[in-house]
Structures are given as C-alpha cells and as structure tokens.
Amino acid sequence: MFERPIPLETGIDAAVRHVAAAARPPRSIAGFELRIPKPLSQSGFDDFNRGYIAMLRRAGIEVDGLMTAARTNVAPIVGAVDRPSVFGFTYTVPARGAPPAFLMAGVPEEVEGDARAMLRNITEILAARAAALGCRLRDSTAVQIYAAGAIDPDAIADVASELGDAALHGLRWFPSQPPIEGLRYEIDVRAARTELVISA
C-alpha cells in the first residue's frame, strides 16, 4: 500500500514503475485498492469504469483483451479523499515452493436484510470464488471489511466462523461506503506472502 492515497492515474503509473523495478511486467498486477470521494450512482459508476479501464489499457494491464486486475473501490469516511485515488495494489512474483497466494476483489452484498444476512451473503460469495480458484478463505492473510458504521457482533462472528484459521489475522475494518449508492458492505480478501508500505 502507499503511505498516502495517490490520484488515480498517477497511482496506476506508480504501481507499474514499482513492479518494473521488481523485474515484473504490468500484467503481474493482480489488483488495485481504490478510494473515491463518495458513492456513485449506477450511471456514474459506469462512467468511472470506462475511464478506469482506459487507464489500465494504456498502462499495459491487459491479458488477451481482458482486464484481469481485481479491484476494491470504496468511499472512505475516515481518511476521505477529494478525488479517485489508489490506496494500494497487489502483484505476483514467482516463488518456488511457496503456499498458494490469491486476491479477490471487493464484494458487496447481493441480498437485502440485516447486517448478519448481508455479511453472510458476502462471505458465501467469497468462499465460492475461492473454491473456484482451488483455494480456501481460511488461507487468507488479510480480510478487509468496508462499512460506514459499527457492525453487529453476531454478524462479525459469522464472518469469523467462515474464515476459520484466517480469523487469527483479525479483520481489518475500514470505515467506508461501497462505491454504488444504496449498498452497505463490502469485503475483500487476499493471501499474500509479503506486504509493503511504499512511497510513490
């Protein structure tokens, strides 16, 4: 992650320079953690995505015509930004004999209900995606929850139960709103072997 969020295009360029210094190509960037000033309408979100995809394409973060980098995109309440920014990014480095590493983009709720139902829904989606990758949520080294306010302890207990051993690393709460108006929660997960705080 960066010491401070960096404006979007500058942040993408800084990520590409960082991976190049590690002798890795732009396509090794597996995902970005973005911050925006406030949640967007659906049409505003679609407009944002068009510009974002154009930036990724210019940076060479494209594989066979597909944008393969995952993304979390939230509007912080604490540590707010005044423009779309990059908070962090994940990239791959070959490591013989290392345990599996993975990154899954931020997932919002797809059901209505209370916090417990919504967070259970998100963890079920993440668990299914992990299984499709041949991984398990319990292998995560970082689980990040984005919500505007305090979360029901029973809902947190449900998430921790789904995480199993990964809960030993704790749950990182970022007081934030999902990127589209009307959504309440988002969670992303990763299993990373090294984490860095870097200056641009």
C-alpha positions in Angstrom: 0.0 0.0 0.0 1.0 3.6 -0.4 1.8 5.8 2.6 -1.0 8.1 1.3 -3.5 7.5 -1.4 -2.3 8.8 -4.8 -4.5 10.3 -7.5 -5.8 7.5 -9.8 -3.8 7.7 -13.0 -0.6 8.8 -11.1 -1.1 5.8 -8.7 -1.5 3.3 -11.6 1.7 4.7 -13.1 3.5 4.4 -9.7 2.3 0.8 -9.4 3.7 0.0 -12.9 7.0 1.6 -12.0 7.2 -0.4 -8.8 6.6 -3.8 -10.4 9.1 -2.9 -13.2 11.7 -2.2 -10.5 11.0 -5.8 -9.2 11.5 -7.1 -12.8 7.8 -7.8 -13.2 5.6 -6.7 -16.2 2.5 -4.6 -15.8 0.3 -7.7 -16.3 1.7 -9.0 -13.0 -0.5 -6.5 -11.2 -3.3 -8.6 -9.7 -5.4 -5.9 -8.3 -5.9 -2.3 -7.0 -7.4 -0.9 -3.9 -9.1 2.4 -4.9 -10.6 5.2 -2.9 -13.3 7.6 -4.2 -14.8 10.8 -2.6 -18.4 9.5 -2.4 -20.6 6.6 -3.6 -21.7 7.0 -7.2 -25.0 6.4 -9.0 -25.0 3.4 -11.2 -24.5 5.6 -14.3 -21.7 7.5 -12.5 -20.1 4.2 -11.6 -20.3 3.0 -15.3 -18.7 6.3 -16.4 -15.9 5.8 -13.8 -15.3 2.3 -15.0 -14.9 3.4 -18.7 -12.2 5.8 -17.7 -10.5 3.4 -15.3 -10.4 0.6 -18.0 -8.8 3.0 -20.4 -6.1 3.8 -17.9 -5.4 0.1 -17.3 -5.2 -0.5 -21.0 -2.7 2.4 -21.5 -0.6 1.0 -18.6 -0.4 -2.5 -20.3 -2.5 -4.2 -17.6 -4.4 -6.3 -20.0 -4.2 -10.0 -20.9 -5.7 -11.3 -24.2 -8.1 -8.4 -24.3 -9.3 -8.9 -20.7 -8.7 -6.6 -17.7 -7.5 -9.2 -15.2 -6.7 -7.0 -12.2 -9.2 -7.3 -9.4 -10.5 -4.1 -7.7 -11.8 -2.8 -4.5 -13.3 0.7 -4.8 -14.8 2.3 -1.7 -15.5 5.8 -0.4 -13.7 6.3 3.0 -15.4 8.1 5.8 -12.2 8.2 7.8 -9.2 9.2 5.6 -11.5 10.6 2.9 -10.1 11.6 -0.5 -11.0 14.5 -2.7 -10.5 12.6 -6.0 -10.4 9.0 -7.1 -7.1 7.6 -5.8 -5.0 4.4 -5.5 -4.6 3.2 -1.9 -2.7 0.0 -2.7 -2.1 -2.7 -5.2 -1.2 -6.4 -5.3 1.2 -8.1 -7.8 2.7 -11.5 -8.4 6.2 -12.7 -8.0 7.2 -16.3 -8.8 8.2 -18.2 -5.7 9.1 -21.9 -5.9 7.5 -24.0 -3.2 5.5 -21.1 -1.7 2.0 -21.7 -0.5 -0.8 -20.5 -2.8 -1.5 -16.8 -2.9 -4.6 -15.2 -4.1 -6.6 -11.9 -4.2 -10.3 -11.5 -4.6 -11.9 -8.1 -5.4 -14.3 -6.3 -3.1 -17.7 -8.0 -3.0 -20.8 -6.1 -1.9 -24.0 -7.7 -0.6 -26.4 -9.2 -3.1 -29.3 -9.6 -0.7 -31.4 -7.3 1.5 -31.8 -7.8 5.2 -29.9 -7.1 8.4 -26.1 -7.0 8.7 -25.9 -10.7 9.6 -27.7 -11.7 6.4 -25.7 -9.3 4.2 -22.3 -10.3 5.6 -23.2 -14.0 5.4 -24.1 -13.5 1.8 -20.8 -11.8 1.0 -18.7 -14.5 2.7 -20.6 -17.2 0.9 -19.8 -15.5 -2.5 -16.1 -15.1 -1.5 -15.9 -18.8 -0.4 -17.4 -19.9 -3.7 -14.9 -17.8 -5.6 -12.0 -19.1 -3.5 -13.1 -22.7 -4.2 -13.2 -21.9 -7.9 -9.6 -20.9 -7.7 -8.7 -24.1 -5.8 -8.2 -22.1 -2.6 -9.9 -21.6 0.8 -11.0 -18.5 2.6 -9.3 -19.9 5.7 -5.9 -19.4 3.9 -6.4 -15.7 3.7 -3.8 -13.4 5.4 -5.9 -10.2 5.2 -9.6 -9.8 5.3 -10.9 -6.2 4.9 -14.4 -5.1 5.7 -15.8 -1.8 4.5 -18.8 -0.5 6.3 -19.9 3.0 7.3 -20.6 2.2 11.0 -20.1 -0.3 13.7 -21.0 -3.9 12.8 -23.2 -6.3 14.7 -21.0 -8.6 16.8 -23.1 -11.6 15.7 -22.5 -10.7 12.0 -18.8 -10.5 12.7 -18.9 -13.9 14.5 -20.5 -15.4 11.3 -17.7 -13.9 9.1 -15.0 -15.2 11.5 -16.6 -18.7 11.5 -16.4 -18.8 7.7 -12.8 -17.7 7.8 -11.6 -20.4 10.2 -7.9 -20.1 10.8 -7.7 -16.8 8.8 -9.5 -15.1 11.6 -6.2 -15.3 13.6 -5.0 -12.4 11.5 -8.0 -10.3 12.6 -10.5 -8.4 10.5 -9.5 -5.0 9.2 -12.3 -2.5 9.3 -12.2 0.5 7.0 -15.0 3.0 7.9 -16.1 3.3 4.3 -19.1 3.1 1.9 -19.3 0.8 -1.1 -18.9 2.6 -4.5 -22.5 2.5 -5.5 -25.3 4.4 -3.7 -27.5 2.1 -1.6 -25.0 -0.6 -0.8 -23.9 -1.1 2.8 -21.0 -3.5 3.0 -18.0 -4.8 1.0 -15.3 -7.3 1.9 -12.1 -8.3 0.1 -9.6 -11.0 0.9 -6.1 -11.9 0.0 -3.4 -14.4 0.8 -0.1 -12.5 0.4 3.3 -13.6 1.4 4.8 -10.1 1.7 3.1 -6.7 2.4 4.9 -3.4 1.9 4.2 0.2 2.6 5.8 2.3 -0.1 6.2 6.0 -1.0 5.4 6.9 -4.6 
